[in-house]
Structures are given as C-alpha cells and as structure tokens.
Amino acid sequence: MTKQLKKISLLLGDILLLNLALYLTLIIRYQSLDVNQLWQRHLPNFLIIFIIWLLIFYINNLYNLNTITSQRRFNRLTINSTLVASALSTLYFYLNVKSDITPKTNLLLFIIIFLILFLAWRYLFNLIIKTYLPKNNLAIIGSNRSVANLIANLQEHPHWGYQTAIIIKDLEPLNDLPTLVKEKNIKTVVIADNFGDPAKLNQALFDCLPLELNYFNFPDFYELLTGKIPVEDIDQSWFIANLSSGQKNSFMVFKRIFDFILAIIILIISLPFWPLIALLIRVSGPGPTFFRQDRFGQNGRIFSLLKFRSMRVDNNNFSPTLENDNRITRIGGILRKTRLDEIPQILNVVKGEMSFIGPRPERPDLAEYLTQEIPFYRTRLLIKPGLTGWDQISGKYHSPSKADTLEKLQYDLFYLKHRSLYLDLTIALKTLAIILSRSGR
C-alpha cells in the first residue's frame, strides 16, 4: 500500500465514521431503529459539520503518517482538533438561521460517539500498518552517507511500508541481480550509484525487467518519502529537468494577482489595529515601531523587509534569532507566536517584493556565505520569497547554520518543483493551524 493510498484510506474511514456516528446518534437519541426521516432532516446540516471536522483534522496533520504513529503527538492533536471542531460545529448551528434544528443533545452525542469510533479506527489502522501490512522489500544499489540516512529514515518510519532487503555496495553482485531479486522477493530498486560503470548497471537492470520491479533513482525515491530534495545527490541536470519555469507561467501570473488582492484586503482590515500594536511596542521598551532589514528577493534583488519590532534595541547585534532568545520582549513574544509581527510584510507583498507563500528571504551577508558553503543555494531565489513556505510547516525550526540551511534548502527545492495552487493551499491551511496553536517562533 503506497503512502498516498494510506492517506486516502484514513480519509475514507473518517468519512464513513462521521456518517455512522450521526446514524448511531439518532438511534440512541430517539430510541428507534427507524430513523430514515430524521436522517434526511439532519444530514444536510451535518454535511457541513463533516467538512469542518475533516478540514480541522487535515490542517492539524491527522492525515500525516508520521503523526499517527507518534502516540503522544497524535493524542495532543486529536484533543486540539476535537475542541476546535466542536466549537465551530456549535457556532455553525447557532449562527445558521436557516437551520430548523438546534441539536444540543444530538451534537453532544455525535461528538462523543464519533470520538470513540475515531480513536478505535486510528488504533486499528496503526496496528495494521505496523504489524500486518506486508512491507515492500527494497534493494538499494549504492552505499554512501545519503543511503545510510535513507536506511535510518526507513527504520524510524516503518509506516512508510518499505524495508531494506539488499544493499549492493560494488559491481560484483550486479552479475547475479535477477537471482538476488527473486531470493529476497524484491519489489522496488533504488539506484544511488553506478560504481563508475553505467553500462554494467543498465544491463543488470535490463535483465530484471521480466520481474516487474519498480525502479527509482535515489533523489526521486527520497523525495517521494520525505517531501524534500536531496541537494547533495543532484546535479545541474536535475534543475534543467525539474525547474522549467515556462510550465508555471500561468500559475505565477494567477499567484501574483491573488497575492495583490488578498494583501490589499488584509491591509484594509488590519490597518485600524496598527496604532494599538505600535503603542504596545513603544511601551515594551525604547526603539522604533518597525524593524527594517535588507533581504534577498527574487533573482538576488535586495529589498527592505518590514516587520513590527519584537526585540530590544539595546545591546542587540541583530544576529539571527535563537531559541528562547532573551532579546525578544514580552510583547514581541506574543507578536511572534501569533505572527502579528509579520503583518507589515503585507506592504512588501503589495509592492511585488514578496509573495504569501515561498522560501523565506535571507539576509544578503548570510546568503552570500551560504552560497559559498551549500551547492545550488541561490536557486531558491528563482521565485519570490514568501511570508510562509513548505519548510515553515515541516514542524522543525531551522536556524541559519550550514546544516539547518541545507535541510531547509531541500524543502525549498521541493516547493520550487511542485509549486501549484493545491500546494499553496496546503501550506496556507497548515500555517493557519500553526498560528492558532501558537507553536511558531
């Protein structure tokens, strides 16, 4: 079962349980098995409730396979999602003047029954993928640091459905590759190295064609599993094949129009609150209301990024922010957690210097250093930087260090390759979840 199929199975299971929970609610509430008329009366309004619950589950990562196998995180997100979805469901019924039902008892019963069914379903699903679902036996051709990292990832995430059965470290085993594949019941082959003899490798793979295997080169397989591009394992040809900007022209034009309209709307709505935020910043300590800093924009053009100031000015060398940074004021901490400090960047979006979604813009001095240290770093400048991005919703904080920037670039390249309306919507919804949970920095 593929990763995508597992997610679809989770979604379909939840849809079925939402309907079952409503049906059981009506049976229990009205003490009758004949609830067809009640079902027809309740279903139109409860369909909206179903959509609310599914959407909250999605933005809270409850369809992320990594989440469902981490019990503590799953429990926390389930509680948060249930509270938010229950509140929104209640609001829907009591603000919907067209509804002819105000089901106080029904809604409470529905929430309790669905939560019980949901927890049982997810426990069963987790048990199946961990214990009973057959693993896809994997052969990896090549042995290097990237392969070692991949193997460690596969062991850490058994729910991905792959287990390493063969690691070929030199040319010699390629002579018997079809035999090895049959003996180990291999289903998938990942090519990470040709050992300097591509002709011999191609012949070995050609001999395996009758065995109906799935073939991946290493970067594609790594991307499929992790949502990142392995920067150290690609070359210029990868960029030529995958970052053809001409194919994205229509989307980028639509994106710019959408960015401008949405930025104007947010600016109009938020502008009355700017004086209050400015006052709170002034009270928190001496210094300007706004923080300005040069950043690299699209194609290396420098622009002045604008934010509400969240740090003290005294004894501040304006080095990159650290975890629990003592330069952040009390008001600044609140602004950062709620992302209110970034509202002035709406002006950068209006001016066309930034987009709502894209790689985060970097300081020119730091970007120049990272360009020297990290291969292909400047390719992230092919598009406009964003207020949020694929890296920002990864659940990890990446500092400007070389190691963290390398991983951040892997996320940025994935976005560059796959940028689309669907991916932007995904990032926007998950960013909203981060803001509501106040888990940002």
N, C-alpha and C positions, 0 to 999 in steps of 0.2 A: 504494500500500500504506500503510495507516494505521500510526500509531505502535504501537498495540496489536497489530495483526496482525504487525508486525515482531518484537515481543517473543515472540508465540506461535510464530512461525516458528523463532526461536532455541531456544526450549524444546523444540519437537518435534524439531528437528535434534539437540539434545543427547541426547534420549531414544533416538532411533534409533542414535546413535553409541555410546551405552553398551551397547546390545544387540549392536551389530556388534562392538564391542571384545571383549565376552565370547565371542562366536562365534569370532572370529579367535584369541583366546587359547586356546580349547580345541583348535582345529585345529593350531596351532603346538605346543602343549604335548604333545599326544598323537599328532601326526603322522598325522592321519587326517581325511578329509573327512566321515566318518560319525560325527558327534558328537551325534546326537539324544538318546541316553540320557544322555550326560554333560551335555548342555544341560538336560534335565529335572531332573537331580540338582543342578546348580549354580544354576539360575535362582531358586528360592525365596529362597535366602540372598542372592544378588546383587541381587535386587529391593530389599532393604533398603539395600545399598550404593548402588544407583542413587539412591534417595531421599536418602541422605546427601549424595552429590555434588551433586544438583540443589539441595538446600537450602543447602549451603555456597555454591554459585555465586550463588544468589538473594540471600543476606544480604551477600555481598561485591560486589553491584552488577554482576555479569557479565551481567545481562539489562537493564541500563541502557544505552540507546543512546549516551548521552554518553560512557560508559566505553569502549565497544568501539571508538569512533573516536579515542580518545586512546591511542596505541600504548604509551607509557611506562606509563601508569596501568593499561592492560589487562594488560601483561606482569607488573607487580608484583602485581596482584590475582590473576592466574592462578597465579603461583608460590605465593602465600599460600594460595589455595583448595586447590591440589593437595596441599600439605603437610598442611593441616588435614584434608581429606577422606581422604587416605591413612592418616593416623594413626587417625582414627575408624573407618575400614574395617578396619584391622588389629585394633583393640580389639574391634570387633564380633565378628570371627571367633574370637578367642581368649578372649572372655568369654562366648560363646554356647555353653553346654554341650550344647544340643540339636542343634547342627550336627554332621553326620557328616563334614564336610570341614574341613581346616585348610590352605588353599591358599597356602602361602608363595610357591611359584614362580608359581602361577596368578595370584595377586593382584598380584605384581610385574609380570608380563607384561601383565595387564589395565590397570594404571596407565600403563605406558609406551605401549601401543597406543592407549588412549583419549586420552592427552595429545597424541599425534601427530595423531590424527584431529580432535580438538577444535581444535587450532591451525590446521590446514588448513581446517576448516569455517568458523571465525570469520574467517580471512583472506579466504576466498571470499565470505562474507556481506558483509563490509565493502566488498570490491571491487564487489560487485553494487549495494549501496545508494548508493555514491559515484559509480559510473561508468555503470552500465547501467540502473538502475531509473529509469523516467521520473518527472520531477518534476511536482508538481501546481501548475499555473500559478495565480497568486494576483492578484486585484485588490483593492486597498485603497482605500476611499473615506474620505478624510480625510488631513490632513498636520499632525502636531504632534509634540511630543517623544516621546510614547508610541509613535507609529507609527515614528519614527526608531529607537527602541530595539528594536522588534519586527523591523524590517528588518535591523538589525545582528545580532540573535539568529539570524535565518533564514540569514544569510550565514555565521555562525560555526558553525551546526549543519546542514550540508547533508543529514545523515542523517534530518532531520525530514521530508524529502520535499516541501518547498514552495519555490518560487522566485517572487519578486515580479515580475510582468509589467507591471502597471499601477498607478500611484499617481494617484488623482484628487484634485486639490487645490482645486477650486472647483466651482461649479454647472454651468458651461457644458458640460463633457464628458458630463454625465449625459444630455444630449439624444441623444447617439449611443452610449449604453452598450451596447445589444444588438450594434451593429456592432463596437465595440471588443472585446467579449467573444468574438465569432466570430473576429476577426482574430488575437487573441492566444491563442486556444484556452484561455480561462479556465475553470477548473473550480470555483474557490472565490472567494467575495466576502466581504470583511471590512468591516463598516460601523463606522467610527470617528468619523464626523461627518456631520451632516445639513445643514451650512452655513446653518443658520437657516431652511431651507425643507423641512420633513419631507414635505410633500405632493409636492413635485417628486421627492424621493429615492424615496418609495414608488412613484410612477408609473414611474420608471426601473427599479426592481427588479421591479415587476409586469410590465413589458414583456419582462423577461428570463426569465420563468417557463418558456416553451417550451424554453429552452436547458438545462434540468435542472441548474442550478447548486446548489452547497452555500452557504448563507448563514450567516454568523456575525456577532453583534455583537462588538465588539473585546474586551470583558472575557472572554467565553466562549472565544474563539479563543486569547487569551493564556494563559488557564487550562489549556486543552487541551494546549498545547505545553510549558508551563513548570512546571505544578503549583503556581502562585501566582495570587493575585487582584490585579489592578492597582488598587491602592487609589485612585490619583488619577483613575481613569476610571470610578468607580462613584458612585452616589448612594444616598439613603435607600431608594429603591425596590428596589435590588439586595438590601439586607438583608431587606426585607419578603418578597421573593420566595424568598430562598435560606436564610434562617436561622430558619425556623419551628420553634421548639424542641418544639412539641407532637408533631411527627412523630418525634422522637428519644426520647420519654419511656421507652419500653420498653428501649431500648439503654442509656440513662443509669442506669436502675434496676439492670440487669444489671451495668453497669460498676462501680457503687458496691459491690455485693455481691462481685464478683470482686476489686476493689481491697482490700476489707477482709480477705477470706480470704487472699489472696496476701500482704498486708502482715503478717498475723499469722504465717504460715508463715516468711517471710523473717526476721522479728524473732526468732522462736524459734531458727532455725538460726544466725543471725549473732550473737546476744547473747553467747555464750561468747567471741567474739573482740573484743568491745568493750574489755575491760580491757587487752588487748595493744596495740590501736591507741591507747588513751588513754596508755599508758606511752610508746610511741614518740613521740607528740605532745609529751608533757611533756619528754622527753629532747631534742627538737629545739629547745627554747627556752622561755623563760618565757611564761606565759599560760594561759588556760583550755583545757580539753579540747574544749569545744563552742563553736561560733560561732553566735550568735543574731542575727537581723536581721528587722525588720518588713518584710513584703511584702504587696502587694495580692493578695487572694484573689478568689473568685467574687463578682461584683456589688460589688466595691470593698471588701469586708470585710478588715480588716487582721488578719494572723495573724503569729506568730513562727516564722520558718523556722529549722530546726535542722540544723546540719552539723558534722562534725568539723573543727576548726580546721586550716587548711592554710597560714596566713600568720603572719608575725611580728607581734607586737603593738606592739613599739617602733617609733616613727616611722611609724605606719600611720594614714593619714587615712580608710581604709576606702572609698576611691573605687573605681569599677568596675575589675575586673581587666583588665590589659593583656597583650599578647603578650610572653612572656619577662619577666614581672613579677618584679622582684628581691625582692619581699616574700614570695614563696612559698618555704617552707622545703624542704629536700631531701625530708623525709618527706611534706610537703604536696604536692610534685610527684608523688610516687608515688600518693598518695591520689587526686589529681585525675585522673591518667591512667587509673587503674583504676576511677574513680567511687566508691571506697570512702568518700570524704569525704561522700557524699550518703546513706549508709545511715541516719543518724538521721532523715532525712526520712520514713522509714517510719512514724515516730510521727505526723507530720503527715497521712499517708495514713490511718492508723488513726482519727485524730480527725475525718476528713472534711474537712480543710482543703485537701488536695491529692489528686490522682489520680496514677496511674503515668504516664499519658500526657495531655498537654495543653500549652497555652502556658506557657513558663517564667514564674514570678512575678517581678514587678519591684518595686523599692523605691518606697514611696509618693511621696517627693520627686521622684524621677526620673520616675515615672509621671505625676505632675501636670504636670511640664514638657512631657513628650512629648505629653500630651493637648492642650496648647495649640498644639503645633507640627505635629502629624500628624492628618489627618482620620480620624475613626472609631477612634481608638486604643483607647478604652475598650470597644469591642465585644469585644475579646479577653478581657474579664472576664466574659463571659456564661456561661462554664463554669469549672470548677475548673482551677487551674494544675497542671502536671504535672512529674514528675521528668525526663521527656524528651518530645520532640514532633517534629512534622513539620519544623520549622525545624532542630532539632538534628541530624537525619540528612541535611540538604541537602548536607553536605560543605563548608559555609562557616561561618566564625566571624563572628558579628555582634556588634559592640560596641554600647554604649548610645548611640552617636552618632545624630543625626537620620537620616542617610542609611541606616545599617545597620538602624536600628529600622523604617524604612519598608519595607525589604525583608523583615525578619523578620515584620512585620505581614501582608505578602502571604501568607507561608506559614501564619501563624496563622489567617487568614480561610479559606484553603483547607481547613484541618483542621476549622474550625467548620462549614463547609458539608458536608463529606464524612465527618465522623466516623462510624465504624462499627467493628464487630468486625474486619473484614478490614483496615481501615486501621490500627487499633491493633496488630494482629498484625504487620503490615508494619513499623511503627515499632519495635516491641519487638525483632524479629529484627535489624533494621539497627542498632539501638542496641547489641545484643549484639556484633555484628561490630565496631563502633567500640571497644567496651571491650576485646575480645580483641586488636585491633590496636594498642591503646594510643595511638590517634590523637586522643583527646579533649583538652580543656583545662580 
